[in-house]
Structure formats: structure tokens, C-alpha cells
Amino acid sequence: MKGFMEEFKKFIARGNVMDMAVGVIIGGAFSAIVTSLVEDIISPLLGIFGGMNFDKIVISLGGEASLGIGKFITAIINFLIIAFVLFSIIKAVNKMQEIVKKPEEEAEAAPTTKMCPYCKSEISIEATRCPHCTSQL
């Protein structure tokens, strides 16, 4: 049991798990903001053009049963806004990663060896004397 708990502690302490936990918490808070934006600002503004608030659109099926079409439309608007924001964030992160990788790739592309002009052996680019033929470079 002690080994299991130690392994569990290592798993929890890993950076990826902590990053994911922070992401979930921030995502929940962001979802609340977007929900408020849609319900309190966008839906009433769209209601001006449609004559009513989307949340009030209901199809009665008879008796107490009804379909909350307006709430479903609001949920779709929430989803689209969250998806657009996440897409924008991921696109920006990918762009930043490309910018950071380019200088690294250019540094890696620089040659590290050269040919000895006398014996045609491959030697370090920083060498001043060939280790094969001992010629001065």
C-alpha cells in the first residue's frame, strides 16, 4: 500500500496533472463568464430583433411537458463562443511555438564539421589542425 501511495504522489506532483487541473478550473470560470455573456447580453440583444429572449422560447408538448428550444439555442451560442476562444488561444500558442522553434532549428542546421583540404577527412569545424594528417588548417 505504501508503494501505491508513493506512486500516486509522484503522479499528482507531475507538471502535466497540475497544468490540467489549472486548465479545468480556469475553464470552469471562463464557462461561467461566457454563459453570463450569452444569457445577460447577447440573448437580450438578439431578443430585440426577434421580439423575445431566446430563453423564453418553449414548445409545449401538452400538459407540463415542454421543449426548451431557447435554452438549447443559448447553449449552442455558449459552445460556439468557447470553441472560438479556445481555437484562437491554441492558434496563438502554436504560432509562438513556431517562432521559438525557428531559431533553434537554424542553430541546429549550422554545420559542425568540415573537410580537411589535405586528406579529405571529416573534422570538427573548430579544429585548427587535422587529427588524421596533422596538417595546419
FENPEQUI-V820793 format. One record per helix or strand. SS is the DSSP state (A for helix, B for strand). FROM is the first residue (numbers start at 1). TO is the last residue. If there is no record, write none. Layout:
ss=SS from=FROM to=TO
ss=SS from=FROM to=TO
This chain:
ss=A from=2 to=13
ss=A from=15 to=50
ss=A from=54 to=56
ss=B from=59 to=62
ss=B from=65 to=67
ss=A from=69 to=109
ss=B from=113 to=115
ss=B from=122 to=124
ss=B from=129 to=129
ss=B from=136 to=136
